[in-house]
Amino acid sequence: MPDVLDTHVGAAAPRGTGRTVGPFALAPTTVPDERAARRTLLDQVARLESELSQLFCSTWPRTHMPRPQVAGRGGGPRLLSLEELEELRDELAGRVADARRALSDRTWVEEQNRRLIEEMLLEPERHKWVRVSHEDIGEPGCKHWHVRPRWSFIGMLMGWWRVVISSGCPLAT
Amino acid sequence: MSELDLVDGWVEPELAQEFPQLSLVHARVKVHPGPSPREVKQRLRMLADRYTGGKVVHMRQDPVPWAYRVFSRQVGIDPDTDRTPVEGVALRRLKHGGLRSENVVDDALTIAIAETGVPLIALDAECVDGDLGLRLARSGETLGDARPLSARQLVIADGQRPVAVVLGEVGEDAGVTPTTERMILCALGVKGVPRISLEEALWCAAETLYT
């Protein structure tokens, strides 16, 4: 046990030499093999790119979402260094997280709007003049739900409210 | 049309180690550059009609275009800025409302890329010296006479010099010209793209050229 406790941490003693090595051991003369690390990084980049693509497709047809973009490394297609691959991986991971958060926030708002439509249909008099469009619920098209009085002023005075659903986009001229 | 003689290009060991499934398949074909015949123009029109906004948006999740997006990313290209060839064709279609006919060679490449998703390039066979393959650019090398290449850039090269940048432009001294009589069609293969797709792309382009 004492010989174990006496061993210096960080000092690699050559086995079988019978001598101790000080804290300033010789630097390794072999180049570290980066292949495994590079392969792992390339796989991670592939997976993150896949997630980014999925998120991009999930945002469609929403047009006002921020586009997650990761700039190229410059210099055309080339073999990236280990540091560059790490930077790329980190940047992609950051963008994926940002995009996921933005989409999550947006879909939460859309869910609230869908709920609002349900409430408007159930109790139009409690949602006077409220208007929800397809864009508000993340759908393509120009359709909208609008709470309006039946028979104009008479409806307003009598409290006769209803939800009018538009017929969609106007025809292109 | 006679059988295509498909040849596998060499890949530099360092590159093969990094991207084990990287490949270059090429085939020599006879060509008469010029305007496209009516059938090819019609095929382009039909191809253009198949594109919709939703399809283009979701194209990046299809296996073959996705594989090239991933490869672009892994070699330091942003595929949303420098589009992969198949996405480039789709974007051109959306911007111009159709696929314009340019000449029979470009049209054949466009059709093959759009149909299969595999990037293709065409080289003048007379300007290529030796076997084609993939390697890293050496310091001081240029593409053509003027375009400098950055060190360790991925290039398609013959026995002497780089003739094209991978997923990029073709050197002006190796590209197809109106006087070209024989050309080499090259298809780039990456991880996730089966060889049959590369063969299909080459066949598709050759078939269009012989229409």
Interface residues (C-beta under 8 A of the other chain):
Chain A: R35 R38 L42 V45 A46 E49 S50 S53 Q54 F56 C57 W60 P61 R67 Q69 V70 A71 G72 R73 G74 G75 G76 P77 R78 L79 L80 E84 L88 L92
Chain B: E14 L15 Q17 E18 G54 V57 H58 R60 Q61 W66 R69 V70 S72 R73 Q74 V75 G76 I77 D78 D80 T81 D82 L136 A137 L149 S150 A151 R152 Q153 L154 V165 V166 L167 G168
